[in-house]
Amino acid sequence: MTFINQLLKNGILDKKTITSLKKELKTSKQTIEELILEKNIVQEGELFKIKSENLNIPLQENISLDISSAILEFIPRDSAEHYKMIPLGKKDNTLEVGMVYPENLKAQEALNFLARQRNFNYSVKLITISAFYAFLKKYRTLGGEVKVALQELEQQLQPGTKQASPESVSEIIQKRSEAPISKTVAVILKHAVEGKASDIHIEPLKQKTRVRFRLDGILHSSLFLPPEVHPSIVARIKIISKLKIDETRVPQDGRFSITMDGQDIDFRVSTFPTTLGEKVVMRVLNPSRRLASFEKLGLEGRNLAIIKKAVSKPFGMILATGPTGSGKTTSLYVILDSINKEGVNIVTLEDPVEYFIAGVSQSQMKPDIGYSFSTGLRHVLRQDPDIIMVGEIRDAETADLATHAALTGHIVLSTIHTNNALGVVPRMMDLGVRPFLLPSTINVVVAQRLVRRLCPHCRKKVRPGEQIRKLIMEDIESLPSQAKEGFDRVNDPYIWEPVGCSQCGGTGYSGRLGIFEVLEMNKELGDIILSEPTEKKISEEAKRQGMVTIRQDGILKVLRGETSMAEVARTTSEQ
């Protein structure tokens, strides 16, 4: 049975529509599948499930973009683009090939030719059109541009050729912007920015150099380079970061900027000596990136109401806490943006400046010349500020200055490192802040973690296992009464799990959101701080306030299908 007849049998198309489509096919370069999707007759997933049944070829819905350049080389880019087929992976000597049109005889012939030429067996899976194009974007950047650059590098690294020292590499790059080293580094940076990576890791291994990108908080291997080029790659990055290229024994820190698609992108660079060579980690900072709203951060209900109340006060501290990479600074930026009005003077002290906000005076810390948070804070107070953001309270002097700034009529936003909101008061006291100052200076404490957001296109609703169901019910039972609304009578809950599709690159997740706990300063908490400021007493007051813990906030977001239990467990294991 032909595919069109199958669609007719399944009630997707009627005879009139088929006649119209066949007429269009005669003058169009599109396929029947493309025409059906263009006219929005049926969803792509359903269309290709029917095609899978018709051809008796399994549909590969979960396509990973985390694939090495060695696998990509089995099917050249031109062949992949022309015949709409891509390599999905390899086990032993069998290459798994994804094809949009496996029924196409020319595509079959091309695949057979490649298999004979490159000596591999293959198995075929059906893939959707959108999955193919999502993969092809990666294919182009890694399989095309890097391959060309590596071919040029290989010519320079022929046996018997004298290896270039970092100094000679510097001269090459300064004279020729199209040098292979420069192009390889440029491709890595471009791919990281386009893929929305937050960090780039370039790591020397015994037999190769591995490049990994951190996407939504998780590191993924992206490509591998010959080990011979590692010193030159590191040297190139050092040169553009203005670091010492002849110093390989100690760590170094630097930064540089590039312009990509009209946007200025900053990279914060850290080099670290290892037994196999220097490892480089680059933090990708996109200052022009649009700030999220409170709701997109994951703040809602009581948590959001308390924060809005805190920022409306004329003075006091708003402290964000959590481990490195938990999104504290981003949350403070969103708060800052919400109170950035014409009539206020806002000054920030940051290391680094991650977002630029119009109308805000932002200052970059430079500890190597003695310009630290405490030094900057002393000078900021002479700038007649209304609102001050301090990147981090990490020492006694900064804690004391921030506290007194909040006490003397300023709103102070800052971050501090503790496991949860309950630990902030004891931590401030450890840093030397006198207890009687805290009730009148701290307005609110926000603790948070970041979890990956489930892809809305492929997430799956399931019944949890007995153990997970029990954990969920325990958390729901211990929720404050106002947070139980809608969940207090759930005895057999559903949860959502990741699946993976072309929209999310096969991961099942797309983006991140925060899970929070918010502790408000009030008279009762102030009395506890003055009398018995232990975490146990503070915890009892938090429960009385109706505070939802980070874990409980995560569970509520699981039940709403925003994230998965695995993500909540991963990020709250210490809770």
Backbone hydrogen bonds, N-H to C=O, Kabsch-Sander energy under -0.5 kcal/mol:
donor,donor_aa,acceptor,acceptor_aa,energy
6,Q,2,T,-2.1
7,L,3,F,-2.2
8,L,4,I,-2.1
9,K,5,N,-2.6
10,N,6,Q,-2.2
11,G,8,L,-1.1
12,I,7,L,-2.2
13,L,7,L,-1.3
18,I,14,D,-2.3
19,T,15,K,-2.3
20,S,16,K,-2.0
21,L,17,T,-2.7
22,K,18,I,-2.7
23,K,19,T,-1.7
24,E,20,S,-1.9
25,L,21,L,-2.3
26,K,22,K,-1.0
27,T,23,K,-0.6
27,T,24,E,-1.0
28,S,24,E,-1.3
35,L,31,T,-2.3
36,I,32,I,-2.2
37,L,33,E,-2.2
38,E,34,E,-2.4
39,K,35,L,-1.9
40,N,37,L,-1.0
41,I,36,I,-2.2
47,L,43,Q,-2.4
48,F,44,E,-2.4
49,K,45,G,-1.4
50,I,46,E,-1.8
51,K,47,L,-1.8
52,S,48,F,-2.3
53,E,49,K,-1.9
54,N,50,I,-2.3
55,L,51,K,-2.5
56,N,52,S,-1.3
57,I,52,S,-1.6
60,Q,58,P,-0.5
60,Q,126,L,-3.3
61,E,59,L,-1.0
63,I,61,E,-0.9
64,S,62,N,-0.6
65,L,505,G,-1.1
67,I,65,L,-1.6
71,I,68,S,-0.5
72,L,68,S,-1.5
73,E,69,S,-1.4
74,F,71,I,-1.5
75,I,72,L,-1.1
80,A,76,P,-2.6
81,E,77,R,-2.8
82,H,78,D,-2.3
83,Y,79,S,-2.6
84,K,80,A,-1.0
85,M,80,A,-1.2
86,I,98,G,-2.5
88,L,96,E,-3.6
89,G,96,E,-1.0
91,K,94,T,-2.4
94,T,91,K,-2.5
95,L,93,N,-0.6
95,L,121,N,-3.3
96,E,89,G,-3.0
97,V,95,L,-0.6
97,V,123,S,-3.0
98,G,86,I,-3.2
99,M,97,V,-0.5
99,M,125,K,-2.8
100,V,84,K,-2.4
104,N,101,Y,-1.8
108,Q,104,N,-2.0
109,E,105,L,-2.5
110,A,106,K,-2.3
111,L,107,A,-2.2
112,N,108,Q,-2.4
113,F,109,E,-2.3
114,L,110,A,-2.2
115,A,111,L,-2.3
116,R,112,N,-2.1
117,Q,113,F,-2.6
118,R,114,L,-2.6
119,N,115,A,-0.6
120,F,115,A,-1.8
121,N,93,N,-2.6
123,S,95,L,-2.2
125,K,97,V,-2.8
126,L,58,P,-2.9
127,I,99,M,-1.8
132,F,128,T,-2.0
133,Y,129,I,-2.2
134,A,130,S,-2.2
135,F,131,A,-2.1
136,L,132,F,-2.5
137,K,133,Y,-1.4
138,K,134,A,-0.9
139,Y,135,F,-2.6
140,R,136,L,-2.7
141,T,137,K,-1.6
142,L,138,K,-2.8
143,G,138,K,-0.5
143,G,139,Y,-1.6
144,G,139,Y,-0.7
144,G,140,R,-1.1
145,E,140,R,-1.5
146,V,141,T,-1.1
147,K,142,L,-0.7
148,V,144,G,-2.2
149,A,145,E,-2.1
150,L,146,V,-2.9
151,Q,147,K,-2.2
152,E,148,V,-1.6
153,L,149,A,-2.1
154,E,150,L,-2.8
155,Q,151,Q,-1.4
156,Q,152,E,-1.3
157,L,153,L,-1.3
158,Q,155,Q,-0.8
161,T,158,Q,-2.5
169,V,165,S,-2.3
170,S,166,P,-2.0
171,E,167,E,-1.7
172,I,168,S,-2.2
173,I,169,V,-2.6
174,Q,170,S,-2.2
175,K,171,E,-1.7
176,R,172,I,-2.7
179,A,176,R,-1.5
183,K,179,A,-2.4
184,T,180,P,-2.5
185,V,181,I,-2.3
186,A,182,S,-2.6
187,V,183,K,-2.4
188,I,184,T,-1.9
189,L,185,V,-2.4
190,K,186,A,-2.7
191,H,187,V,-2.7
192,A,188,I,-2.0
193,V,189,L,-2.3
194,E,190,K,-2.7
195,G,191,H,-1.9
196,K,193,V,-1.3
197,A,192,A,-2.9
198,S,214,R,-2.7
199,D,214,R,-0.6
200,I,282,M,-2.5
201,H,212,R,-3.1
202,I,280,V,-3.1
203,E,201,H,-0.6
203,E,210,R,-3.0
205,L,203,E,-0.5
205,L,208,K,-2.6
209,T,225,L,-2.8
210,R,203,E,-2.7
210,R,208,K,-0.5
211,V,223,L,-2.6
212,R,201,H,-2.7
212,R,210,R,-0.5
213,F,220,H,-2.4
214,R,199,D,-2.2
215,L,213,F,-0.8
215,L,218,I,-2.8
218,I,215,L,-2.0
220,H,213,F,-2.6
222,S,211,V,-3.1
223,L,211,V,-1.4
225,L,209,T,-2.8
229,V,226,P,-1.4
230,H,227,P,-1.2
233,I,229,V,-2.4
234,V,230,H,-2.6
235,A,231,P,-2.3
236,R,232,S,-2.3
237,I,233,I,-2.0
238,K,234,V,-2.5
239,I,235,A,-2.4
240,I,236,R,-2.0
241,S,237,I,-1.3
242,K,239,I,-1.2
243,L,238,K,-2.9
245,I,243,L,-0.7
247,E,244,K,-0.9
248,T,246,D,-0.7
252,Q,271,T,-1.1
254,G,269,V,-2.4
255,R,241,S,-0.7
256,F,267,F,-1.9
258,I,265,I,-2.5
260,M,258,I,-0.5
260,M,263,Q,-2.9
263,Q,260,M,-1.9
265,I,258,I,-3.2
265,I,263,Q,-0.6
266,D,285,L,-3.1
267,F,256,F,-2.9
268,R,283,R,-2.3
269,V,254,G,-3.3
269,V,267,F,-0.6
270,S,281,V,-2.1
271,T,252,Q,-2.8
272,F,279,K,-2.3
274,T,277,G,-1.5
277,G,274,T,-1.0
279,K,272,F,-3.2
280,V,202,I,-2.3
281,V,270,S,-2.6
282,M,200,I,-2.7
283,R,268,R,-2.8
284,V,198,S,-2.4
284,V,282,M,-0.5
285,L,266,D,-3.4
285,L,283,R,-0.6
286,N,284,V,-0.6
288,S,264,D,-0.5
289,R,286,N,-1.9
297,L,293,S,-1.6
298,G,294,F,-1.0
298,G,295,E,-0.6
299,L,294,F,-2.1
303,N,300,E,-0.9
304,L,300,E,-1.1
305,A,301,G,-2.2
306,I,302,R,-2.5
307,I,303,N,-1.8
308,K,304,L,-2.5
309,K,305,A,-1.9
310,A,306,I,-2.2
311,V,307,I,-2.3
312,S,308,K,-0.8
313,K,310,A,-1.1
316,G,410,H,-2.2
317,M,441,T,-3.7
318,I,412,V,-2.7
319,L,317,M,-0.5
319,L,444,V,-2.2
320,A,414,S,-2.5
321,T,446,V,-2.9
322,G,416,I,-0.8
326,S,323,P,-1.4
331,S,327,G,-2.1
332,L,328,K,-2.1
333,Y,329,T,-2.3
334,V,330,T,-2.1
335,I,331,S,-2.2
336,L,332,L,-2.9
337,D,333,Y,-2.9
338,S,334,V,-1.7
339,I,335,I,-0.9
339,I,336,L,-0.8
340,N,337,D,-0.8
341,K,339,I,-1.5
344,V,341,K,-1.3
346,I,344,V,-0.6
347,V,387,I,-2.3
348,T,361,S,-2.8
349,L,389,M,-3.0
350,E,363,S,-2.9
351,D,352,P,-0.7
354,E,352,P,-0.8
356,F,287,P,-1.9
357,I,355,Y,-0.5
358,A,356,F,-0.5
360,V,357,I,-1.9
361,S,346,I,-2.3
362,Q,360,V,-0.9
363,S,348,T,-1.9
365,M,350,E,-2.9
366,K,371,Y,-1.9
369,I,366,K,-1.9
370,G,367,P,-1.7
371,Y,366,K,-2.1
372,S,370,G,-1.2
376,G,372,S,-2.9
377,L,373,F,-2.4
378,R,374,S,-1.7
379,H,375,T,-1.4
380,V,376,G,-2.6
381,L,377,L,-1.5
382,R,379,H,-1.5
383,Q,380,V,-2.4
386,D,345,N,-3.0
387,I,345,N,-2.0
388,I,411,I,-3.0
389,M,347,V,-2.1
390,V,388,I,-0.5
390,V,413,L,-2.9
391,G,349,L,-2.6
391,G,389,M,-0.5
393,I,415,T,-2.9
394,R,392,E,-0.8
399,A,395,D,-2.2
400,D,396,A,-2.5
401,L,397,E,-2.5
402,A,398,T,-2.7
403,T,399,A,-2.1
404,H,400,D,-2.2
405,A,401,L,-2.1
406,A,402,A,-2.1
407,L,403,T,-1.8
408,T,404,H,-1.3
409,G,406,A,-0.9
410,H,405,A,-1.3
411,I,386,D,-2.2
412,V,316,G,-2.4
412,V,410,H,-0.6
413,L,388,I,-2.9
414,S,318,I,-1.9
415,T,390,V,-0.7
416,I,320,A,-2.0
418,T,416,I,-0.8
423,G,420,N,-0.9
424,V,421,A,-1.3
427,R,423,G,-1.8
428,M,424,V,-2.7
429,M,425,V,-2.0
430,D,426,P,-2.2
431,L,427,R,-1.6
432,G,429,M,-1.6
433,V,428,M,-2.1
437,L,434,R,-2.2
438,L,434,R,-0.7
438,L,435,P,-1.0
441,T,437,L,-0.6
441,T,438,L,-1.2
442,I,438,L,-2.6
443,N,317,M,-2.9
444,V,317,M,-1.5
445,V,519,L,-2.5
446,V,319,L,-3.1
447,A,445,V,-0.5
447,A,517,E,-2.9
448,Q,321,T,-1.7
449,R,515,I,-1.7
451,V,513,L,-2.7
453,R,511,G,-2.8
454,L,562,E,-2.4
455,C,508,G,-2.4
458,C,455,C,-0.8
459,R,455,C,-1.6
460,K,497,E,-2.7
462,V,460,K,-0.5
462,V,495,I,-3.0
469,R,465,G,-2.8
470,K,466,E,-2.2
471,L,467,Q,-1.9
472,I,468,I,-2.6
473,M,469,R,-2.5
474,E,470,K,-2.1
475,D,471,L,-2.0
476,I,472,I,-2.5
477,E,473,M,-2.4
478,S,474,E,-1.5
479,L,476,I,-1.1
483,A,480,P,-0.9
484,K,480,P,-0.9
484,K,481,S,-0.8
487,F,484,K,-3.3
488,D,484,K,-1.9
490,V,487,F,-1.6
491,N,489,R,-0.9
495,I,462,V,-2.7
497,E,460,K,-2.7
504,C,501,C,-0.6
505,G,502,S,-0.6
506,G,501,C,-2.7
507,T,504,C,-1.2
510,S,453,R,-3.2
513,L,451,V,-2.4
514,G,297,L,-3.5
515,I,449,R,-2.1
517,E,447,A,-2.1
519,L,445,V,-2.7
520,E,518,V,-0.5
521,M,443,N,-2.2
526,G,522,N,-2.5
527,D,523,K,-2.3
528,I,524,E,-1.8
529,I,525,L,-2.2
530,L,526,G,-1.7
531,S,527,D,-1.5
532,E,528,I,-2.1
534,T,532,E,-2.2
538,I,534,T,-2.4
539,S,535,E,-2.6
540,E,536,K,-2.0
541,E,537,K,-1.9
542,A,538,I,-2.3
543,K,539,S,-2.2
544,R,540,E,-1.9
545,Q,541,E,-2.2
546,G,542,A,-1.0
547,M,542,A,-2.6
549,T,547,M,-0.5
553,D,549,T,-2.8
554,G,550,I,-2.1
555,I,551,R,-2.4
556,L,552,Q,-2.3
557,K,553,D,-1.7
558,V,554,G,-1.8
559,L,555,I,-2.4
560,R,556,L,-1.1
561,G,558,V,-1.5
562,E,557,K,-2.8
563,T,557,K,-0.9
568,V,564,S,-1.9
569,A,565,M,-2.7
570,R,566,A,-2.2
571,T,567,E,-2.0
572,T,568,V,-1.4
575,Q,572,T,-1.7
